Amino acid sequence: MSRVALKSTREIEAMRRAGALVAETFRLLDPFVKPGVTLAELDRIAEEHIRGAGAVPAYLGYGPKNNPFPATICASVNEVICHGIPGNQVLQEGDIIGVDIGVLLDGVYGDACYTYTVGQVRPEVQGLVDTARQCLAAALEVVKPGNRTGDIGHAIQSLAESRGYGVVKEYTGHGIGKRLHEEPTIYHHGARYTGLKLQPGMVFTVEPMINLGTPDTRLLPDGWTVITADKQPSAQFEHTVVVTSKGHEILTL
């Protein structure tokens, strides 16, 4: 495993500002996530706000040169697990949409995801969204010095699977700082007392993706969009966190 760089006090302070901008962008989008809005409109609103704050959208142009991500936000509707490309799709009553936002501000990154419900959703879908949110909360409870990355994965997997949901295994959380993706890899499944030991100054994302049906995934031909193999809905929540001497701090709250 690659060595994990611990962040300096100055870097963490910069990441607080980047994380605050991510959180602010979610608050701005909230009233616009409703039936009749297009995903492209949400993308435009987010990009204008991020650039207006002196930051750069982290995802726009990210990835391989022959197929960079073409938008500011990832917009993942219903059976889309992650990396959905916002276009002219119109949100409908009963949809859910996972919005993933990343920014680069003053040389460091912030990254988070929130799943919105669009109007009234079916009870089983609301249960999925609630569980995904609770999986993130359960994972963050074990983020403290001396615990291990496997404890994070175990907290997510044990809660989700106890309720009959599938936990996506192919896509993970990640270290973050001056690069969007660094070590360590944060799996959303695993065994307690295994993996890398957590230390103060480590900064990473935790971003469980929970499926109403099986955990199986399928990548669409665009090279980005990931959907559930059984076309059942999926929900995701994500925060960027720093391990502190007493526990953790959420940088994107």
N, C-alpha and C positions, 0 to 999 in steps of 0.2 A: 504493500500500500504506500502511496506517495505520502511524503511528509505534509502535514497540515499546518499552514502558516497561521499563527495567532495574530489577531489584529491589534494594532496600537490604539491607545485612547483617542488619538486624533482621527484615525480611520473610522472608529466606531461612532464618533461624533458626526463625521461626514455621512455615515450610513444612516444615522438617525434622521438626518435631513432628507436623504433620498427616500427612506421608508415613509417619512411623513408626507412627502409628495405623492407617493403611491396611494396611501390611505386617503388623502385629500381628493385624488382623482376618482376613487370609488364613491366617495360621498357626493361628488359632483354628478356622477353617472346615475346615481340611485333613482331620481325622479324620472329619468328618461327611459328606464327599463320597464316598458309597458307594451301592451298589444298595439301593433301598428308601426312601431319603430323598426327601422332597418339596422342590421348589424353594422353596415357602413357608416350610418349616422353616429352610432356609439363610438366607432373608431375615430371619426372626425373630431368629436367632442373631446375625447381623451387626448388625441394628438395636439390639438390646439392648446389645451390646458398645460400639458407637459412642456411643450415648447415655450409657452408664455411664462413658465416658471424658470426658464433658462436651462432646462434639461433636454435630453435627447431620448426618444423612445428606444428602449433597449432591444426590442425584438425586430424592429423594422430594418430589414437588410441582414438579419442574423442568419447564419447557417452557410451552407456551401455556395460558392460563387455562381454555380449553374442553377441554383434553386433557392435563393434567399427568401426568408419569410417576408411577405409583401405588405404587412400592416403593423399598426401600433399595438393593438391588443390581440390576444387570442380570444375568440368568441366561440364557445363550445356548447351547442344547443342539443338538449335531449340525449340522444345516443352518442353524441360526440364526447369523447373522454377528455381530450386535450388537443391543443394546437389548431383549433378550428380557425379558418380564415374568414374574417368578416367581409361579406359582400352584400348583395341586394336582398338576401333572405329577410323576411318580415317576421317579427316575433308575434306569436299567437297566444291567446288566453290558454293557460295550462302548461305552457312551455317552462323549462328551466334553462338557464344559460350560465355557464361558468365563464367569467371574465378574468383573464390573466393579464396583469399589468406589470411591466418592468420599465425602470427608468435608469438613465446614467446621468448623475448630477455630481459635479465637482470631482470627477474621476472615480466614483464608486457607484455601485448598483444597488437598487432596491427592487424587490420582486414579491408579488403576492397574488392570490387568486380568491375570488368570492363567487359563490353560486347564488344567483338571484332566482326567485320564483316570479313568474309573469302572471299576475292575477291569481286566480284560484287554481291550485293544482290538485291532482288526485291524491287521496290520503296516502297511498303507498309511495307516491313520488315525494310527498312532504316528509314521510318517514325516512326516505333515502337521504334527502338533503339534511335533515336534522342529524342523522347518524354520521354523515360525512363531517359536519361541523363538530360533533362531539368526539369523533375520532381525532381530529386535530387537537382539540382541547386535552384529551387524554394523553396524547403524545407529548404535548408541551409540559404536562405535569411531571414527566420524568426527565426533562432536560435540565440537568444539574451536574456539577462536577462529580466525577467518580462513577456516574452511570455510563452506560455504553450505548452505541448506536442501535444495537439489537434490542435494547429496552424500548426504544422509540417505535421500531417496527412491530414489536410484540404488543404494545399498547393498542396500536391501530388494528392489527390483524385480529386480536382476541375479541375486541369490541365488535368490529364489523361482522366477523364470521359467526359470533354468538347470536346475531340477529338475522343470519341467513344471507348476508350480502357478499358479493365478490370483491376482493381487493386486487387492484391492478398491480402487477409485479414488474412489468417491463419499464415503467417510467418512475423516476425517483426524485427525491429532494437532493440538494447539492450545496456544497460550499459556495460562498459568494463574497465578493469584495471588489477588488480592482478588475476582476473578470466576472462575467455573469455566471459561469460554471467553473467551480474549483473542487478540490477535495475538501471535505469527505463526501462520499455518496451516502445518502440517507434512504435506506430501504424502508418501505411501508409494510413490511412483513419481517418476521424473524423471531429469534429466541432470546429470552432474557439473559443477561450476563455475557453476551457475545458482542463482537464488533469492537470498534474503536472506542477508547475511553474518552469521555468528554472533559475538556479543560476550559478554564476561563479564557476568553478571547477568541474562542472558536465561533464563527458565524456561518450559519447555513439556513436553508429553507426546509420546512416540513410541509408536504403538500399531498396528503392522501387522496387517491382517486378511488371512489367506491361505486360499485355497479349494483343495480337492482337485481341483475341476474348473475351470470357466470363472470369470472374475472378475465375471460378471454378477450383479446383485442384484435383489431384489424386496421392496417395502415392503408389509406386510400391512395389512388394513383397520383394525387398532387404531391405526394412525398411528405406531407405535414399532418393532415387531418387523421386522427386516430379515433375509431369508433368501437363500440362494443360489438363483439362477434354476433351476439344474439339480438342486436338492435334495441336492447332495453336501455333505459336512461342511466346516466352516470353523473355523479356530483363530485366536486372537488373544492377544498378550501386549503389555503396556503398562507403562511407567514414566514418572514425572515426573522430569525432570532439570534441573539448573541448569548453565549454561556457566560454567566457572571460568577463571582466568588460564592454567592448565596443561592444561585439558581439560574434564572435566565431573564432576559428582557426581550420583549417583542418590539422589533424595530418598525414594523408596518402596521401597527395597531391604529 
